Amino acid sequence: MGGCFSDVRGGQQAVGSGGPAAGASPQELNDAVGYFLHSRGLRGLFTTLELSFSASKLRNLDVLSKSDPMVVLYSKKRDGMLEELGRTEVIMNSLSPAWITKFTINYQFEIVQPLVIRVYDVDTKYHNIPVKMLNLNEQDYLGEASCALSEIVTKPSRSMTLNLQDQRGHSGLHSGTITIHAEETVASRVAVEMILRCSKLENKDTFSKSDPFLRISKIVESGSSIPICKTEVINDNLNPVWKPVTLSMQQFGSKENPLMIECFDFNSSGKHDLIGKLQTSVSDLEKLGREKNGANFYISSVARPDNRKMLKGQLFVDKFIEKTQYSFLDYISSGFELNFMVAIDFTASNGDPRLPASLHFIDPSGRLNSYQQAIIGVGEVLQFYDSDRRFLAWGFGGRIAYESVSHCFNLNGNSEECEVSGVEGIMSAYAMALHNVALAGPTLFGPVINKAAEIASRSLSTRQNKYFILLIITDGVITDLQETKDAIVKASDLPMSILIVGVGGADYKEMEILDADNGKRLESSTGRIATRDIVQFVPMRDVQGSQVSVVQALLEELPGQFLSYMQSRDITPHLAHPREASAPPFPQ
């Protein structure tokens, strides 16, 4: 679930199954004039389009496999400078990829909107890094193409195929092509959630069973298909049941629009074996779910596509729910708040704060250390979502006066109250604590996470419209990994997210386990699985020199995590009188 992300670990994860509204809507319409016109039923100054990309015959720069391509889309400004609009997922081992990630862009008739599309081969060692954090200079450049947005929309099929060129503008004989398809987005909150399963699939493997996954594509007027969703891979199973798939009307258009569902046997080479396919629609899938019937897959002859062979394998819809899908801004504008909490690492591995080599050194010249950068960067963004701007601030791994080491102490030195006023209050309390707290250790996360979770849990009993964000800034390897996992799994049921920033040069492999970006949710010591992914971990060194700041990398998943909580609890925003609601909808 959630928005699109890097197609890591051999492309076995789901992509696009949360719908484009999984986070804040891409490029939410914020033009005041356009809003004024739309609110009065008049045509706005722009039309919102969704761009899809596919490629053919890309160059192969890998030795033992095929290229792992990713598209980066730019808009070209009047001064010639490029502004990055977004990146697709990485598709493993493919020279003719069709990416699922879409780009939302506002088409304006009255201006020329030049676009530049660049294709990169992402090196294998970077596959576990979110695509937004990739340094493009470290990836292999496969080619680029450029056009005006108006060139695409004036084509009868709204599709345009361009030859890829090198950076000098030369078209190589074997550079390949890129195809851009534009569709007008449908302004609707309607979404459907389905649980899909198959039975009696054909076995394509010799020494084991097939590893099936589904790819759902929308068939457009030209007859071509645009992929909109891919399920996760289920290993060694001919009767798979996939995690729930959520499709928004922006993705499928209308219930009657034709869809193509293909079932593949996953191969790490990228050459997946087609098990079978079927043409259907959302309306047909709803009927399958209602009548509890299965639809047979078929295969077509290459020579005669209309000659279909029906297969024993069937697709079933075990659950079909039509629901309203609200955006992140729907909740925020109706009175929901984000409460910021911060926990700072005071372990001895940071170095003596009095010395310039220390990660805690406060430079008299005003140059910010890594802890200060993270506090100000995240705090200045989140402060606008908290009406009273009073934040909770703790330290851990330090010794106060002659007491024993504390793994959760109030940063301001007040034994009763941990709140401070604004980002300035956190910075002041942090500077004061460096004079009053002796650095010690070890590095334990469990106590601060449990403290934050306790506060988030209390907000449920008082039925507050609050969602809590705990920022942990650390330089070291945690020594209570299992206790931390237990705390996170417990907190996954609460209105809470955890952001972790790694500063310094430590080995953060264990920290990356806490961030479930690999598709595998955390498991507690008792075998309980986390309800949802609530952790985002970013090593500061990984974003230095990239096109994305540490704040962007930290906060990119937050709207999706917020929405996953609201959707799991069936909490809807108040759309009227946002600040005057007497009964906020948080369940007890």
N, C-alpha and C positions, 0 to 999 in steps of 0.2 A: 504494500500500500504506500501511497505517497507519490510525490512527484518523480520525474525521471532522474536517474543518476547513472554514474559510470557503470558500464556493462562489465563489471569485474568478475573474477573467478570463472573465466571461460564463458561468460554470458549466461550463467544459469539462473539469474535473478529475474524477478518480474520487472517490467518497465511499462509505465503508462497505465497501470491498473488502478490508479487512484484518481484519474481524471485530471485535467489541467487546473481544476480548482482546489487541488490538494493543499496548496499554499496560498499566499496572496495571489490574486489573479495576475497573470503576466501583464506588465505594463497597464495597470489599472487606469481607467480613463479618468484623468484629473484635469482636463482642460475645462476651465470655467465657462467659456463661451459654448463649447460643445455640450456641456451638461445643461446649460440654460436652454438650449434649443431642444435637446432630447426630452427634458422635463415637460416641455410644452407640446410634445408630439411632433416636433419638426425635425427634419433631417439635419444631422450634425455636420460639422466641417470635415469629418473624416469617416472612413469606413474601416472597421477593424477586420484585419485579415489574419489568417493562420497559414504560415509557410511550412511546407514539408519538403524533405530532401531525400534523394536517392542518387546513386552513382553507378557507373558502369566502367569496367575495364581499367580500374585504377592501377597505378604502378605498384609493383611488389618490391618492397625494400627489405623484407625479412628473408633470412637465409633458410631456416628450417620450417617456416610456416608462411602464411600470407600476412599482408598488412592488417593492422588493427585500426581502421579509420575513424576519425571524428571530424565533424564539420564545425567551424567557427564562423558566425555571421557578423558582419560589420555594416554600419551605415557610414557613408563617405560624406564628410562635411564640406562646406564651401571652400575652406582653406586647404582641402586635401587630406586632412587628418581623419583617421579611422576611429569610430566609436564602436566598441564591441557590444553586440546585442544579445549574445548567448552562445552556448555550445550544446551540441547533441551528446548523447551517450556514446561510448566507444563500442564498436561492433567487432567482435573477435574474428580474425582469420577470414576476411572477406574482401574481395576485389570488386564486388557489385552489391554494396550494402543498400538497405532501405532503412533509414533511421526513424525511430518512433517519436523522439522528441520533436515538438513543434515550436515555432516561434510566432508570437503574436506581435503584429505591427500595425500601426495606424496609417492607412493609405489616404493621402491627401491629393485630390485631383489637381489643385492649383500649383503644386510645386513638384520639381523633379527630385526623386528620392533614390540616389545611387546606392547600390548594395555591392558589397564585396564578400565572396564566399571562399573561404580557404579550407583545404582538407589536409589533415595531419595524420601520420601514422604514429600512434601512441606506443611508446616503448613498454615492453612487458613489465619492467620494474616499477612503473608508475600506475599500474592498473588498480591498485588499492587506494589511490589518491582521488578524491572527488574531482570531477573534470574542471570545475571552476578554479581549482587551486593549481592546476598544471601550468608549469612554465613552458610556454610554447617554443621557446628557444631550445629546449631540451628534447623536442619531438621532431620527427622527420617530416619535412614539408613535402606534400604530394602534389600540390598545385592549387591554383586559384582561378576564379572566374568573376566577372562583374557584369552588372546590368542595372537598369533602372526598374523600380517596382512597377511603373506603368507599362513597361514592356511585357511583364508577366501577365498582368490583369487584362491586357488587350488581346492576348492569344485566345482563340475559341475554346480551348480546353483549360485555360488558365495554367498551363504548364509550359515550361521553357527548358530546353536542353542546351547546355553550353559546353564547349571544349575547355578543359582545364589547361592553364598556361603556367609557365614558370614565373618567377618573380621579375624577370626581365620582359615579360609579355610575349614570350615565344610559346607556341603550341607544339608540344612534343608529339611524336608519332604514337607514343604509347602512354600518354598522360591520362587518358580516360575522359569521361564526361560527367557532368553534374546536372541533375534535373531538379528544378524548383517547381512546386505546385502550390498555388494560392487558392484559398477558400475563404468566403466571408463567414465569420463566426456567427453562431446562433445565440442571441441574447436570451438565455434561459437558465434557470436554476435546477432543471429536472435532471436527475441522475438515476441510474438503475444499479443495484447491487446484486450480483449473481454468484452462486457457488456452482462451478462446473465440474463434472466428472466424466470419465469415459469407462467403457467396459469392453472387454474382448479385443483389445488392440492387437494388431499384428506385431509379432516380435521381429525386430530388425537386427538384433545382435546374435552372435554365435554362442558365446560362453556365458551370457547373462540375459536378462530381459531388457527391453527397450527403456530408454530414459526420456519419457515424453514431456513435451510442453506444447501449449497452444499459442498460435499467433492469430490475432483478430485484425482484419483489415476492412476498410470502408471502400466500396466500389463507387467510383465517381462517374460522371456523365460520359467521359471519354472511354470508359470501360476498364481503365487501369485501376489498380488497387493501392490504397495508401494505408500502411500499417498504423494502427492506433493503440495496440496493447499487446503485450506478451506476458504469459504467465511464467512463474518460476518452473524450473525443471524438477521433476520427481524421478528419482533414480530407481531403476530396476523394478518397474511396476507396469503391468499391462491393464490395470484397473485403477488409474490415478484419480485422486480428488484434490483439486487445487484450492489454494487460499481464496477467499472472496475477491471478486473482481468488481470494481466500481467504474462504470463508464458514464460520462456526462453527455448531455445532448450536444455540447460543443464537439464531442468526438464522433458521435454516430449520426448527427444531423436530425433525423426523425426516426420514429419507430419502424417506418416502412422502408427506409433506405436499405439497399442490399449490403450485406456483410459477407465476407469470406472468412471462414474459420478453418485453419490448417493445423493439423497435428503432426509434429515432427519428433523424430528420435534424435536427441542431442548428441553431437559429436564435437569433441574439443578442437578438432581441425577446422571447425566452422562450416563444414559441408554436412548439414543436417539432412537425415533421410526423411522424406515425406512419408508418413504413415497413411494419411488420408485427409480429405478436405470435404467441406460442404458449404453450400451457399444458403444463407439464411437472412434474418433480420431480427431486430430487437423484439418486434411483435411476435415473430415465430418462436423466439426463445422464451418469451413470456408464456406462450401457449404450451410449449414443452413442459415448462415448470408447473403450469396449472393442471395439465392432464397426466403428468408423471410418465410421459412417453420418451423414448429415445429416438434420435435422428441418426441414420446410418451415414458413415463416411463413404466417400467414393474416390476412385482414382481415374484420371483421364489419360487416354493415349496421347503421346506427343504428336503423332501424325494426325490424329483425329480427336481434337479436344472435346467434341460433342459426344464422343463414344465413351460413356462412363461405365465403369465396373463397380457395382455396389459391394461394400465390404461388410464383414460381421461386426467390426468395431462401431460403437455408437457413442454419441454425445448426449448427456443428460444434464438437465438444469435442476439441481436439488433445492435451490432457493432463488426466488426472483422477487425483489422488493423495489418499488418505485418510490423515490424520496426526493425531497428538496435538499439541494446542496448549497449551503451558505458559504460565503467567503470569509476570510480572516477579518477583513474590514467590516463586514456585517456585524460581527461580534464586538469589535472595538468601538465602532460608532454607536453601538447601542448600550454602551456603559461597562463592558468588561474591561478589566485593568490587568496589566502585567506588573507584578511586584518583584523588584530586583533585590537579590541577596548576593553577597560576595563572601568568599572564604579564601584567605591568603596563607600561603605556605611559609612558616617560620622555622623550617628545619635548617640545621647547620650546614647542609650541603650548598646553601645559597652563598656562603662566604660572609666574612665579617662586614656588616653594613658600613663600617667606617672606611673601608678600603675601596678604591675605584674598581677593582676586579669583581666586587660582589654584585650579584644580581639585584641586591637590595640597596645598592649605593645611590643616594640622592645627590645628584650633581648640582653644586652651587650655581652653575651657569644656567640652570633651568632645563637642561636636556633630560627627558623622561627615561626612567629605566623601564624594563619590560613589564613589570607589575603595574606601574603607573599608566603605561600605554594601554594595557588591557582594561584597567578600571575606567579610564576616561573614554576609551573607544566604545566599549559596550554600554557604559552608564549613560553617555550622552545620547545614545540611540533610544534606550529603554525608558529614560526619565519622562519622555513625553506621554507614555502610556500609564503613568502612575500619578493620580491626581494630587496626592499630598507630598510626593517626592521624598518620602522618608524611607530609607533603605536599611536593611539588616546587614551588619558587617561583622565577620568573625575572623579569627586567626586560628591556626592549628600547628602543632609540632613545636611550640615554644614554651618557655618557662617564665612565669610571671613572678618577680621578686624571688622569694625562697620557697615557692610552692613547687610541687611536682609538675612534670610536663603535662600540658593541657592540649587536647586534640580538638577542642572547640571552646575558645574563649572570646569574650566580647572585645572587638578591636578598639573600642573607644576607652577601655579601662574601667568602664562602669560595670559593677558586678550585677546590677539589676536590669539594666536596659541596654540592648544591643543596637537600637536604631540610631541612625545619624541622618542629618539633613542634607539631601542632595549629593551629587557627585563630589562636590567640594568637601562635604562632611566625611566621605570615605577617604579622600586623599589626606585630609588633616588627621584623621584617626590612624591611618596607616603610618604617616610620618611620626606621630607621637609614639606608636607602638614600637617602632624601631629603636627608640631610646629606652623603653621600659620593659621590653621582652627579650630574654636571652634565647638565641637560636638553639634548638636542641634536635629532637627527632624521637622516633622514626616518623615516616610519612603515612598517616592513616586518614582515609577519606570517610570511612564508615560513620564516625561520630557527627561530622558536619552534615552529611547527607541525611542521617536520621533526624537531626535537629530541624533541618529545613522541611523534611517530610512531616514532622510533628506539627509544624506551623501550618503547612498546606492542609493537613488533615483537619485541624481545628476550624479552618475556613469553611469546610463543608458543613460542620455542625451549626455554624452561624449563618449559613446560606449566603455567602458573599460571592459577588461576581469577580473573583480574583483567580489569576493563574500565576504561579510562582516560577521565577527563573533563578537558579543558583549558579553563579559563576565561581568556579574553583580555579585558582591560578597556582601552579606548582612547578617546581624545578626537578622533581625527583621521581623515582620509581616507587609506586605504592607497595607497602608491605602487608597490607590487609586486603589482598585481592578478593578472596572469597567473601569476607565480611562486607566489602564494598559491593560485590555482586548482589548479595542478599539485600542490602539496603536499597539498591537501584530497582531490583525486582519488586520489592514492596512498594516503592514510590511510584512505580509505573501505573498504579491504579489511581493516583492522585493528580490534581491539576498542577503539574510540575514538570519542568525540564531542567536538565543539568548541562551547563557549558563548561568545558575543561580546556584551559590554555596551558600548554607545556612551554616553559621558558628555559633557555639554556640548552646544553647539548646532550642531555640524558637519553638513554635508550628507552623509547616509549612503546615498545611492542605490547607490553601488558596493558598499557592504557588504551591502545587501539582495540583491545578485546571488549572494553566497556562500550565502545561505540558500535552499534549493531549495523553499520553500513554494509557489512558483508552478507546481510540478509538473514543471519542467524541470531535470534533473540537470546538474551542472557538467561541463564538457568541458575536458580538458587541452590544452596547446599541441600535443600529438602526436595529438589527436583521440580520446583515450580518454575514455569516459564514466564518471562516478563510479558505483561499485557500489551505493551507497545514499546517502541524505541524512544527513549527520552534523553539520550546522551549525544552530545556532539563534541568530539575532541579534535583540537587543532594544535599541532606543534607550531609555535611562532616561526621557527626557522624555515618551515616548509612553504610559508606564504611570502617570505621576504624575497623580493625580486620578481614576484608573480604579479599578474594583473589584478589580483583580488586582495583586499586588506584582510587582516586577521579578524576584524569585526564582521565583514561580509561572510567570511568562511564560517564563523561561529554561528551567525544568526540565520543562515540560509535555510536551515531545516526547521527553525522555530515555528513559523506559521503552520507548517504541516503537522508538527507535533501537537500544537495547540488544537488544530482542527480534529486530529485523530482522537483526542480526549473528548471533545465536545460531541463528536459523532458516536463514540462508543457509549456515551451516557445519554444519547438522544436529547442533548441540550440545544435549544434553539435560541437565537438572539431575540431581545426585545426590539421590535422594529418601531415602536411608538414610545414617546416620552422616555428616552434612554436613561436619564439621570434621576427619574422620579419613581422608578419601579419599587414597589413595596415588598415584593416577593421574588427575589432573584431565583433563577431556575436550577441552581445546583441541587442535586439530590442529597439527601442525608445518608 
